[in-house]
Amino acid sequence: ILGTNSALTVFLSTLTPKFYVALTGTSSLISGLIFIFEWWYFQKYGTSFIEQVSVSHLRPLIGGVENSPPVPGFSANNGENETNRQSLSECKVWRNPLNLFRGAEYSRYTWVTGKEPLTYYDMNLSAQDHQTFFTCDTDSLRPSDTVMQKAWRERNPQARIKAAYQQIIFLAATNLLFHLEHFCATAYVLLAEEEATTIIHAEKYFKQALKAGETVYRKSQHCHPQNSQHEAQLRRDTNVLVYVKRRLAMCARKLGRIKEAVKMMRDLMKEFPLLSMLNIHENLLEALLELQAYADVQAVLAKYDDISLPKSAAICYTAALLKARAVSDRFSPEAASRRGLSTAEINAVEAIHRAVEFNPHVPKYLLEMKSLILPPEHILKRGDSEAVAYAFFHLQHWKRIEGALNLLHCTWEGTFRMIPYPLEKGHLFYPYPSCTETADRELLPTFHDVSVYPQKELPFFIHFTAGLCSFSAMLAVLTHQFPELMVIFAKAFFGMLLSPFNFIMEKIKRFMPSSLWHQLTQI
């Protein structure tokens, strides 16, 4: 052992400064590569590679036990099961109630900027919606719907438009020759959505679709045989009629005929009250805000902002806007800190906190801390996609009310002090779901910086490898600049590192008999 110590001392004394430069430089390079890989892996997958490998592969080897998922129906905590079910439902993707027109709005954006505002995932969801809304099993029995059933499944937009034109021309010729009445509302719907390049043009197509859709709907209502095929056909014709009327109301809203749009939406909600899942009330809320009919807005909120109904950013933030409107024009943070908040101001702040807890991404768009993009055709409630869609249409309403954005700016961050750990515990709503980031990245275009909540903390190994890389690089530079001094420092460092071992060996040698020590060293 003593020979080993002396050999190690001789070896350290023979090392040149070039060796220390090469050692520290290589260490810095390797740790730098590990740091870059860790950073890339964290940005892409949201976790540390080293930590994941340690937990997945090394922990079982050293006897760690992984937490197995609970067996359905045998969990001791029913509240946890209820929370899990709620989280799954909140991660469901919904149709955007105020989605734009592809031909008249999304395509024009692409022509001007050269960027695609819709992702393939979003458009694929829309294709599935169209097939669900506008097709049924009885389409093969009606020649007016057979072609359109294939058209909705086409991936190429030009192929869909061509099929719609062919269907319209075919039906026009059939009606003229045989004096029949075959109508195909969905062909006009497709042309209005994808072929029309202006809202006025789209409205003309939708009016033709409305005329055809109402005729077909009346025929389906008066059809006598009550069977599953008839029910499917009636449901499909109802979906077409509701869709067309809703889009006509949105055309009127975009063209400035807001009172007409409000009337059409109210009539639609009254005629089809069971179709509340289409969220037509959110279109109505936005139109009423544009009219500044705040009493009517409050009446709509009184009906739909109920604890038993699903919430949305439009409902929560509109309720906060109405309460902020009562105090925002004279609100001052300095005055409030001196005299305290009044009852109306407390109600407004609590409403803002409630809205921010439901969707924490919205304030940055309303306060213009993040740039807006065109909203997607589908949104994820409580996610960044919903925040983009809400702020795109409602930012003007917040700006119109004096002081509303100032009140939001002063109070919205206070929400997070009430929620110590959002993924574990909520305050007024269920805990914030952890699946929003993945879904939002699928729904939003790549050029958009997706907002993530809560902000992910950098893993320990990224900090460790960054520090190791920096320290090694500093040692390499110092060794290159001051070789003699760093060699002395290295020898002193290794000497201090080995000093406890030498001290222990001296103590053992002192207390053990010399003959026994000699025999042990011979072994």
PEQUIRA-V441678 format. One record per helix or strand. SS is the DSSP state (alpha for helix, beta for strand). FROM is the first residue (numbers start at 1). LEN is the number of residues. If there is no record, write none. Layout:
SS;FROM;LEN / SS;FROM;LEN
This chain:
alpha;2;13 / alpha;17;29 / alpha;49;13 / alpha;78;13 / beta;93;3 / alpha;102;12 / alpha;120;15 / alpha;137;5 / alpha;143;9 / alpha;157;22 / alpha;185;11 / alpha;199;23 / alpha;228;27 / alpha;258;14 / alpha;276;3 / alpha;280;12 / alpha;294;11 / alpha;313;13 / alpha;328;3 / alpha;333;7 / alpha;343;16 / alpha;362;5 / beta;378;3 / alpha;384;17 / alpha;404;14 / alpha;436;8 / alpha;460;22 / alpha;483;29 / alpha;514;9
